[in-house]
Amino acid sequence: DLFQWLLGEYLEKMEEGLSSAGRVLQGTEGGQLAHEGLDLDNGTTAFMFLATSLVQLMTPGLAFFYAGMVGAKSTVAVMFQSFIALGLVFTLWSICVFSMTFGDPWISIGEWNFLGDPSTYFMLRGVHVYQPLQRAGAVVAAGFPGMLFMAYQGMFAVITPALISGAMTDRFRFVPYVIFLTIWMFIVYAPLGYWNWGGGWMFQYGAWDFAGGMVVHESAGFSALGALFALGAREKPDKDPSPHNLTLVVLGTGMLWFGWFGFNGGSALTIGGLATIAFVNTQIAPAIGMATWVLLDWLVHGRPSILGACSGAVTGLVAITPSAGFVQPHNAMICGFVGAIVCFFSTYLIKSKTNLDDTCDTVGVHGVGGFLGTIFVGILSDPAICKSSDPPVWCANPGTVTCSFHQFWIQTVCAVVSAVYSAVVTYFLLKIFHLFTPKLKTHAQQLLCQDQNEFGESAYRMEGWENLQEKQESATDDAEEDDPSERSEDIRASRNPVSRVLMAVAGR
């Protein structure tokens, strides 16, 4: 009898809920929900579901990418530092960081806004599933639910701090890293996101960032630079095994590239021509970037490498991100080509001329590439005719940004501010951090960050793994000594005129 009564109560509540839903949906036609003049389009909603899913996939892809580039004994640690962001960062995002990034102005100086109000959408209050997101009565993103907009932007927030972890291998234990991640989201990501996308001072000044050149790549890349200055280099053993698994690097690159179609294409926030141009540019720029990096590897190092191909593809993706919806495909080629050249030599000089120990090239690729891509918005965007009252049909994003010296200046100022702010705030955050947690300076201390010591887990459980590596390294060394035709990289490179110039600059 009790069971039947409970079942009856449950069915009654379900009937009331369905009746209520029917009243809300009454009059719906063509896949749209009419409610106080706010329409939801099924096509746009489905598109944003797909884009959100693609961007979510990028963080596991980044975990694979970074894991392959580091030593075998740090694989789990590096993957975990990326993967934990899916849990921790999205939780913070749902509580109040979303509100600090897209909420009502909270901290302002005169007419310039600097941070969103954490109470506007606190715990997702006012973020609806049957209406687009609204702020102060105005629609923020039309055509799909506000809850979906929150989720989509949350995926950007998730991957950004994970990018920083690639620069800090073996220098941060897990618990301090999680605390650092939490604080960084509040004092770096939320302000930069608000300045650009939430109506803050950079938006008011006239800067444009289509999909995260400043908010994602500059903030991560230059925060990594600040972290490297604060943490110092690793005390490496005699034989550094990284990158230890190029299979993981290629897998991660493929996942990142695939997810990037949602990253850039989805930033159109609607399906149509704008999403199409962003999608195509997201294929063209990394394609040119990959080819350019492979060619540079061939010219400078004497042979191509698949690691270089992956680095070139990621560089092209980073460089096109700020302008993916503002430039024509032929200008996307320039983004990929110039971005690959600049980032190639940036990473070369960082590794050979400095002691920064940027393990996964976070500074050289994401920092430099994001900075360069931000400036490209002012140089390579469509001409002024696309801002006229009757723009041509070929314009990428009519009525928005166009190329001019004035726009170039705005983009440059904001790119510099984003870089300096991210690097300086992260540097001092870690300096304060080390007042309470010890800095890992020696190799013995840095071993504490590695997989077995930190987690009691290992990415590989093969008998004789270390002995096998030592035998392979020893066999390679013996072969080079016995066969004079087997030349070292420096010897091969020294016979190339481009290499001789670079090696002279690097002091080698």
Secondary structure, DSSP 4 states (H G I P E B T S, - for coil): -HHHHHHHHHHHHHHHHHHHHHHHHTT-BTTEEEETTEEEEHHHHHHHHHHHHHHHHHHHHHHHHHHHHS-GGGHHHHHHHHHHHHHHHHHHIIIIIHHHHHSSEEEEETTEEEEE-TTTTGGGTT--SSS-EEETTEEEETBS-HHHHHHHHHHHHHHHHHHHHTT-TTS--HHHHHHHHHHHIIIIIHHHHHHHHSS-HHHHHT---SS-IIIIIIHHHHHHHHHHHHH------SS---S--HHHHHHHHHHHHHHHIIIIIGGGSSSSHHHHHHHHHHHHHHHHHHHHHHHHHHHHHSS--HHHHHHHHHHHHHHHGGGTTTS-HHHHHHHHHHHHHHHHHHHHHHHHH-----TT-IIIIIIHHHHHHHHHHHHHSPPGGGGSSS--TT-SSTTS----HHHHHHHHHHHHHHHHHHHHHHHHHHHHHTTTS----SHHHHGGGSHHHHHS--S---TTHHHHHHHHHHHHHHHHHH-TTS--HHHHHHTSHHHHHHHHHTT-
